[in-house]
């Protein structure tokens, strides 16, 4: 019976709810901007990783190295795009 119960998915759901509660607490506790943004960014990245591994089953195939490499490449492209835009439009460089 224990093999039929999706313990990994249930724990992933509980951790997702916990991370959402922490992010929601930023709003209700009226934190400073820097502390609030730090907490929101950290919880967002943990939430995205949790969703990728638990619910999208990224690590369950034999080509998981390629999947994680593509995710890492996508993150690098996103970071370069964001900081390139900030450099060009906000910081005038």
PLY file of the C-alpha trace (Angstrom):
ply
format ascii 1.0
element vertex 93
property float x
property float y
property float z
element edge 92
property int vertex1
property int vertex2
end_header
0.00 0.00 0.00
2.85 2.41 0.74
4.00 2.06 -2.87
0.64 3.38 -4.09
0.64 6.49 -1.90
2.37 9.45 -3.63
4.43 10.57 -0.63
6.87 12.59 -2.74
4.07 14.60 -4.34
2.29 15.18 -1.03
5.48 16.44 0.61
6.16 18.61 -2.44
2.68 20.09 -2.13
3.15 20.77 1.59
6.52 22.46 0.98
4.93 24.51 -1.82
2.25 25.68 0.59
4.91 26.50 3.20
6.95 28.55 0.72
3.80 30.36 -0.41
2.95 31.14 3.21
6.43 32.55 3.80
6.12 34.73 0.70
2.67 35.90 1.79
4.05 36.78 5.23
6.30 39.36 3.56
3.20 41.33 2.66
1.45 41.04 6.00
4.52 41.68 8.18
5.30 44.97 6.39
9.02 44.30 6.00
11.58 46.64 4.53
11.99 46.57 0.76
15.40 44.90 0.80
14.40 42.19 3.27
11.10 41.55 1.51
12.68 41.26 -1.93
15.39 38.96 -0.63
12.85 36.63 0.95
10.63 36.72 -2.14
13.51 35.92 -4.50
14.78 33.06 -2.36
11.33 31.51 -1.95
10.61 31.95 -5.68
13.75 30.08 -6.70
13.11 27.29 -4.18
9.50 27.06 -5.36
10.56 26.85 -9.02
13.12 24.16 -8.25
10.62 22.19 -6.21
8.03 22.36 -8.98
10.60 21.30 -11.56
11.87 18.29 -9.64
8.74 17.01 -7.88
5.84 17.81 -10.18
7.51 17.99 -13.61
9.61 14.86 -12.88
12.82 16.42 -14.23
15.15 13.97 -12.50
13.33 10.75 -13.26
14.56 10.07 -16.79
17.93 8.84 -17.99
18.67 12.16 -19.73
18.30 14.25 -16.57
21.74 15.79 -17.13
20.53 17.33 -20.38
17.36 18.60 -18.72
19.26 20.27 -15.89
21.78 21.71 -18.36
18.95 23.26 -20.38
17.38 24.73 -17.23
20.75 26.18 -16.20
21.26 27.61 -19.69
17.80 29.20 -19.56
18.61 30.80 -16.21
21.86 32.20 -17.57
20.05 33.68 -20.59
17.40 35.22 -18.32
20.00 36.76 -16.01
22.01 38.16 -18.93
18.83 39.62 -20.46
17.71 41.26 -17.22
21.10 42.72 -16.35
21.77 43.74 -19.95
18.49 45.63 -19.96
19.34 47.28 -16.65
22.77 48.26 -17.93
21.41 49.78 -21.13
18.23 51.46 -19.93
18.67 52.28 -16.26
22.38 52.57 -15.59
23.29 54.22 -18.96
26.29 52.01 -19.75
0 1
1 2
2 3
3 4
4 5
5 6
6 7
7 8
8 9
9 10
10 11
11 12
12 13
13 14
14 15
15 16
16 17
17 18
18 19
19 20
20 21
21 22
22 23
23 24
24 25
25 26
26 27
27 28
28 29
29 30
30 31
31 32
32 33
33 34
34 35
35 36
36 37
37 38
38 39
39 40
40 41
41 42
42 43
43 44
44 45
45 46
46 47
47 48
48 49
49 50
50 51
51 52
52 53
53 54
54 55
55 56
56 57
57 58
58 59
59 60
60 61
61 62
62 63
63 64
64 65
65 66
66 67
67 68
68 69
69 70
70 71
71 72
72 73
73 74
74 75
75 76
76 77
77 78
78 79
79 80
80 81
81 82
82 83
83 84
84 85
85 86
86 87
87 88
88 89
89 90
90 91
91 92
